[in-house]
Amino acid sequence: MANKKKLTILVTGGLGAIGAPLAKKLKDEGHDVWVCDLAHSEGPNYIRCDVSEYREMERMFDLVNFDFVYHLAAEFGRQNGEDYYGRLWKSNAIGTKNILRMQEKKKFKMIFSSSSEVYGDWEDEMEESVMIDHPIRQMNDYAISKWVNEMQILNSADRFGTETVRVRLFNTYGPGEYYSKYRSVVCQFIYCALHDLAYTVYLDHHRTSAYIDDTVATLANIVENFKAGEVYNIAGNEYHDIKSISDMILKYLGKDDKLVKYVKFEPHNTRDKKASIKKAIKDLKHKSSTSLSVGIPKTIEWQRKVYDKNS
């Protein structure tokens, strides 16, 4: 790691679809990387910790002094937040408050993983300043919790001088994301297509999906380009409808759409997520280098291997 300072970094939610490859990337760059998550797991730099439990957090931060904390631990997903709203609010709101209390004491720098969901149903390009310039109504508990987190962070910075960068992730997908009905649309469509299960495509919805490797590379760059108080969109550069994702998956697998139900739109879900990524390109060297035509097949092949669906 020539000309780079070796940093001690914690990744909360470090066993997750984004946390695990991020921890590996930071370790490969020569940093001393620690991981915490809910599961019992092995490894010398792993700490089992529920971020919503203050005493567990306090124990972890007494064990190691961190230069940076990537706070990714959270209940993920819009429908997950409706079905398990108690867990969502405990993990997301109380968990982030616990992290901030630790930050106020220990003075580490933080990178917080927010979500494109905070933009609600904003119809124009989603620039970071939209949230300051316009009243936004978030459309579900998951979105609301992420905006609450951002307000918690800004208030802590004002009151205690804590230093945090917020990142709003847009539909990150790719290998490492195991299926559940709460995961990304790419993950769900691939799993259902591989297993010949029915799924629904909402026709009047658009996204700017980001491949996991591109998102992780940009996240890893933040420690070397840290600007306290900043917020960044991290997204792809292909603005696409949801049907095009389904069509690409089915074509790659050589299947028709007889099990696909087409519906005009999904209530209480953002219609269009058109991201501005100018700030991330300028400050964080963000590159959306993996096209959907490359990322989708890679994700399919990973799921094929994981779920033993090679035929």
N, C-alpha and C positions, 0 to 999 in steps of 0.2 A: 504494500500500500504506500507507494512512493509519494512523498510530500503530503501525506494525509495523516492527521492525528488519529491514533487508535482511541476509539470511544467505547464507553460501556453503555450498552443500549438494552432496554427492555421492550419486548413486543407483547402487549396484552392481547389475548385471543390468538396466541402464536401457534396454535395447532389448526387454525382455520384455513379456509380456501385462499385467503390473501395473506394471513399472518405467517403461515408456514413457509411459503416461498420468499416472503419478505425477510424473515429471519435468516434464511439460507443465504440470500443475496447480501445482506449486511455482514454476515459471517465471512462469506467469500471475499468481501472487500477488506477484511482484516480487523473488523471490530470485535469486541468482546460482547457477545449477544446472549441475552437471557430471554426465556420465554415463560409466560404464565398462561394457564388455561384451566378449565374446570375438570378435565379428565386426569386420572392417574396415568402418568407417563414416565418414561425413563429418560435419562440424560443428565449430565452433570450440571447443566445450566437451565434445568427445568424446575419451576416452582408451581405446585398446584395451588390455585388461588381463585376464589370467587370475588370479583371486583366489587360486588355489592355488599360484601361482608367486611366491615371496617377493620376488625381485628386481624383478619387474614392479610389484608392490604398492609397494615401497619407492620406485621411480622416480616413481610416480603421486603418492604423498603428499609427495615432495620438490618436486613441481611446484606444488602448491596447498595452502594451509592451509584446511581445512574446519572449519566450525562444527558441522555435523551430517553424519552418514553414514547413509543408509538402506541397510542391507545385505540386498539381495534376491537377489544372485547365488547360485545353487545348482542342482544337479541336482534336478529336480522329479518327484515321482510315485512311487507305491508300486511298480508293476510296472517302471518305468524303473530304480528302485533295485535290483531283483532282476536285471534283464538287464544292467545296466551298473554293478554295484556298485563296481568300481574307480574309475570316474569319480565316482560319488556320494560315496564317502568322501574322495577327494582334494579335490573341490570343496567339499563341505559341511563336513567336519571340519577339514581343513588350511586351506581357504580362510578359515573363520571364525577359526581360530587366528592366521592372518596378519593379519587385520583387527584382532584384539585386540592383537597386538604393536604395530601402528601406533597404535592407540588409547592404549596405555600410554605411548607416546612423545609423541604429538601432542595428546592430551587432548581430542579432539573428543567430542561426544555422539553416541550411536548408537541407531538404531531397527532392531531385528533382526526379520526375517520368519521366524517359526516356523510351526507347522502344528497344526491340530486333530488330526492323527495322533498327537501325543504322548499323547493321552488313552487310547490303546489302545481296548479294547472296554468302556469305562466305561458302565454301563447307565443311570445317572441323568443329570440335567442336568449339563452340563459347565461348572462354575464354575472360575475360575482357581485356587482353593485346592485343588482335587481332587489336583493333583500333589504338594502338600505333605502332605496329610492321609491319603493312601491309597497303598499300593504299586501301581504300574501296570506292566504288562508291555506294551511296545510290540510291534506285531505284524508289522513288516517293517523292512528296513534303512533305508528313507526315514524312517520314524517314529523309529527309534532314533537316526539321525544328527541329527535336529532336536532330540531331547532331549539328546543329547551337546552340541550347540551351546549349548543353554540352560545346561547345567552349566558349560561353558567360560566363558560370560559371567558367571555368578554367581561363579565362582572368581576371575576377573580383577577383578571389582568388590571382592571381599574382600581380595585380595592387593595390588592396585594402585590402587584407588579409581576405576576406570573407571565411567562413567555410561551406562547402557543401558536402554532400554525394549524389552521383548519383546512382540510381537503374534502371536497364534495365529489364522491365517486359516482360515475355514471355507468351502471349496468356492466360491471366487470364480469367476464365469463372466462372459462377455459379449464384445462386439466387441473385436477385437485378439488373440484367442486362435486361432492357426492350428492346424489339425488335425494331430495325430499320435495314435497309439493310446495314448499316455501322458498325454494331456491330460484335462481335466475331462469328467465324464459328459455334461454339457450339450453341450459341443463335439463329443464323439464321436457322440452321438445325432443331432444336427443334420446333421453331415457325412454320416453313413451314410444318413439319411433322404433328404437331397438327392440323393445319388448312387445310391439304390436298392441299398444294401449291407446285408447281414445284420448284426444286432447283438444283444447279449444284455442282458436286463433282469433284475436280481436283485430279487425281490419283497419279501424281508424286510429291506430296508435303508432307512434314513431319514436325511435330511440337513437342514441349515439353510443353503441356498445364498445367497450374497451377490452382488449385481450389481456389476460392476466399478466403476461410477461412485460407488457408495456406499462401497465399500472404499477407493477412492483418496481421497475427500473426508476420511474419518476419518484415514487415514494422514497426509495433509497437515496435519491439525490438531495432530498431536503436537508439532511444533516450538514451537508457542505454548502447549502444555499439558504440557510435558515433566516427568515425575516419575521420576527415576532409580530403577531397581530394580523398577518396576511391570511387570506383565504383563496384557495385555488380549486377550479374545476379540473378533474382528471377524467378525460373521456376519449373516445375514438373520434375519427374525422369523417366517418361514413354515416350520414343521416339516412336511416332506413325504416321501412315499415316492418311490422311484426311478421306479416305473411312471408316476406322475402326470406326471413330466417327459416321458417318452416319449409319453404320450397327448396332452399339450399340443402337442408338436412335430408329431406325425402329424396331429392335427386341423387345425392351422394350415395345413399343407401339403396337406390334403385327401387323405391317404393312409391305407391300412389297415395292419394290423400283421402281414401275411403273412410279412415277412422278420424278424420279431422272435422271438427265442427267450426263453422265460420260464423262469428257474431260481430255486429257492427262496432260496438265499443263496450268497454267494461266500466260500469258505474264506480265512482269513488276512486278512480285511478287516473293518473296524469295521462292526458292524450298524447302530448308531444314533448320530447326532451331533446331540444336542439342546443347543444352546449357550445359556449365560447371557450376555447382553450388557449387563447392568446397569452394570458398571464403565465400559465404553466409552461408554455413553450419558452417564453422570455426568461423567466426566473429559475425554472427547474429543469430546463433542457428536455421537456416532455416531447416524446416522439410516439406518434401512433403509427408504428411501422408494420403492424400485423393486420392485414386486411381480413375482412370476414371470409373471403374465399380461401384464405390460408388457416385462419384460426378455427373456423368451424370444423374442417376435416381433422385437425389436430385434436380437438375436443372429442369428436366422435370416436377416433381411434383410441383415445385414453379410456373413454367409457366402455368401448368394446372389450378392452383388456381387463378392466376392473370388474365388469359384470359378466365376463366370459361369454360374450355374444359375437364371436368371430365368424360365425357362419351366416 
